[in-house]
Amino acid sequence: MLNPNEKCAVFIDIDGTLIYDSFKISEENLSAIAKARAKGHMVFVNTGRSWGNIPKELRAQFDLDGVIAGSGAMITVGGETVYKNSIPQDIIARATDYFFNNPECWCVFEGLKTNYVIANAGYAIREGRQIELKSADDLSLFLPDEEIQVFAVGEKLPEDFKKKYEKELDFFEMSYYADCVAKGSNKAEGIKKVCEITGIKRENTVAIGDSNNDLAMLEYAGVSVAMKNSQPEILEFADYITESNADSGVAKAIEKLLLL
């Protein structure tokens, strides 16, 4: 059972959870996070985005104890990188070939530095945050100095691709895209590793999320919190349902559970 009188850790998803309609964290959320840390608790972002896909303007607002990025592919604690599980480059090369030969799917490779896009199926490039790949050989120019932590595929992950890579990758399928990560990477494993490093008890962890790639951490954490705007199947796994991301539900959950 969560004991707010002991040291606890909160793990917060970004999209649909910490933020609403921009890359700006609400003042209410920031205030609750600061108060929790002032009481001695630790607060982490736990996101499906790779480190390079967390916008700089969002990173600038982080006054946290660490980040779990790429659904557990990279972990920082106290500003130091303590774990990485990037996707092997040979898998990236084969996946690049696959999606250039299957133009009904777009693909975004999310790296440590930035994003690399196969702009199929009418995908619109976001200026300044993505590099467009024009051929299957283009990504190889970046890979020696880059690490791909996750890649997103849309609108739907092809069944033949899943079957071909199910022993090498894990998949998190959302309504209009799917994330692909190195085998064994997920948000729950990220929490587990943070607990091993910090000595925080599993029962003193809180996970807050809204979508399918949050399911593992919601099941693992001592207390699971779903946003009111969560995908319907997520709600049944939550110990507590907070307000939506539009109404600073993260702050309300932290206040209820830790700021007693």
N, C-alpha and C positions, 0 to 999 in steps of 0.2 A: 504493500500500500504506500502511495506517495506520502512522504513526510516533508512538508515545507520547512520544518525546523532544521533539517539536514541539507547538505549541499545537493541541489538538483540540477538537471540539465534539460533545456527546452530545445527541440529541433523543429525548425519552421520551414515549410515549403515556401517558394517565392510566388510563382504564377498562380493566381486564383486564391492565394492565401495571404501572403504578406503585403502584396500590392493589389491595386484594383485596375484602373484604366490608364496607368502611366507607370514609369519606372521611378515613382516617388513613394516612399513609405510615409504613411500618415503620421502626424504628430502624436496621435493617441498611441499608435503602435510603438513608435520610438520611445515615448515616455514610459510605457509599461516595461519595455525591454530594459531601459536604463534602471528602473526601480528594482527589477528582478536581479540584475547584476550587482546593484548596490547592496542587496541583501546577501550576496555571496553565491548566488546561483549562476550557472553558465548558460549562455544562449548561442545557438548555432543555426546558420542557414543550412537546410538539407534539400538540395534542388536537383532536378533532372538536368538542368543546364550544365554544360561544361564550364570550366573556369573562364575560358575565352568568350563564352556566350553570355556571361553576366555583364550587362552594360556597365561601362565605367562610371556613369552617373549614379547607378545603383550601388556599386561597390563603395563609392565615396560616402554613402550614408551608413555603411556598416560600422558600428562600434560594437563588435561582437567578439566572442571567444574563439570563433573558428567557422569554417565553411566545409560542408560536404558537397562536392560538385559531381556532376555526371552520374547521378544515382549511385554514389559510393565509389566512383572511379578515382577520386582525389579527395584527400582530407587535409585540412590545415587546422592546427591548434596553436593559439597564441602567435599567429603570423608565420609559423613554420610549417612546411609541408611534411607530413608524417607518414603519408601513404599514397601510392598510385597504383592503378590497375588499368592502364590505357589499353585500347584495342590493338592487338598485334598488327604490324604494318602489312603483313601478307594478306590478312583478312580484308583490310582496307583496300588494297590493290584489287582483290577479286570482286569486292562489292562495287568498286568504281566501274569495273568492266560490266558488271551485271546491270547497273542502272543506266549506263550509256546505251545498252542494248535493249532496255525496256523503258521507252520514253513516256509511258503512261504513268510513271512514278517520278516524283522529284525526290531529291536526297540532299540533306545538309549535314556535312561532317563538322562536328563541333570540337574544336581543338583547345589546347592550352592557351593559344594566342588569339585565334579568331575563328571564323566559320568559312567553310568552302562548300560551294553550292553547285549541284547539277540541276540546272533550272529547266527541268522537264515539266510537262503537264501544266504549262502556263504559270509556273511559279514566278512571283515578282521579286526581283533582287532588292534587298534593302541597302541603299547606298551607305557606304562608310563602315558597314558592319560585316560585310560578306565579300568573299572573292569568288567570282564565277569560274567554274571549270569548263573549258571549251572542248577538252578531249580527255580520254581515259589516262593519258600520260601526264596531264597537268599537275595532279596532286602529288605525284612523285617528286616534283620540284621542291615542294614544301616539307615533305615527310622527314627528311634527315634532321630538320630542326624543329619539328612539330610533333605533338602527341594528340591523337584523336581519342577523346574520352567517351564520346557517344555520337551516334548519328541518327538523325530523324528522317523518316520516310513517310511520304503521303501520296495520295490521300489514304491509301490502305496498303498495308504490308502484304505483298504477294505470298500466296501459300507455298509456291515452289521455293521461294527464297527462305521462308521459315524452315521448311523441311531440310533444305540444304545446309543451313547454318545453325540448327538447333543445338548441336553439340559444342559449338564454339561461341555462341552469343546467347544472351537473354533478351527478351522482348517485353516492352511495356506498351500495350496498345490502347490509345485514346480514341476519341470519336472521329478525328480527322487526320491523325498521324500516328506513327509508332516510333518509340525510341529503341535503339539497339545498343547494347553495352557488352563489355567483356563478360564472359561466363563468371558468375559468382558475384557480380557487382549489383548491389541494390541498396536502398536507403537504410534498411535494417542493419546490414553489415557495417555500414558507416557508423551507426549509433553504437553498435557492439564494440568497434575498434576505439571509438572515442571513450567509452566507458572503461576499456582496458587501460587506456593511457592516463585518464584523469582519476580513476578510482571511484567514480560515481556509480552507485548501485543501479542496476537495471530498473528496480521498482521506483527509483527516484528520477525516471526520465519521462518527459512529456513530448509527444509527437503531434504536430498540427499540420493537416493537409486537406486536399480536396479531390484528388484524382487517382487513377489506377496505379500510377507509379509510386503513390504514397502508401499503398496498401500494406506492403511489407513492414514499413516502419510503424504504422498504426497497430499492426498485430504484435510487433515486438516490444514497443514501449510500455512502460509501467502504466501510463495513462494515455489514451488515444483521444484526440480531439479532431472532429470533422467540422469544416466550415458549413454554414447553412447552404451555401451555393455549391456544395460538393456534388460529384456524380452520384446518382441514387444508390448504386451498389456499395459506395463507400460508407454511407451513413450507418448501415447496420453493424459495421465493425467498430464504431466509435463508442467510447465510454461517455462522451460528452459532445454535444453539438453546440457550437458557438455561433455568433452572428456571422453574417457574410463578410467577404473581403471588402465590400463597399462600406460596411459599417464597423470597420476595425475590429473584426472578430478575434484576431490574434491578441490584441490588448485585453479584450474582455475575458479570454481564456486564461491569460497569465494572471490577471487580477483575481479571478475566481480560485485558481489553483495554488498560486504562490504568494500573492500579496495579501495575506490574511491579517 
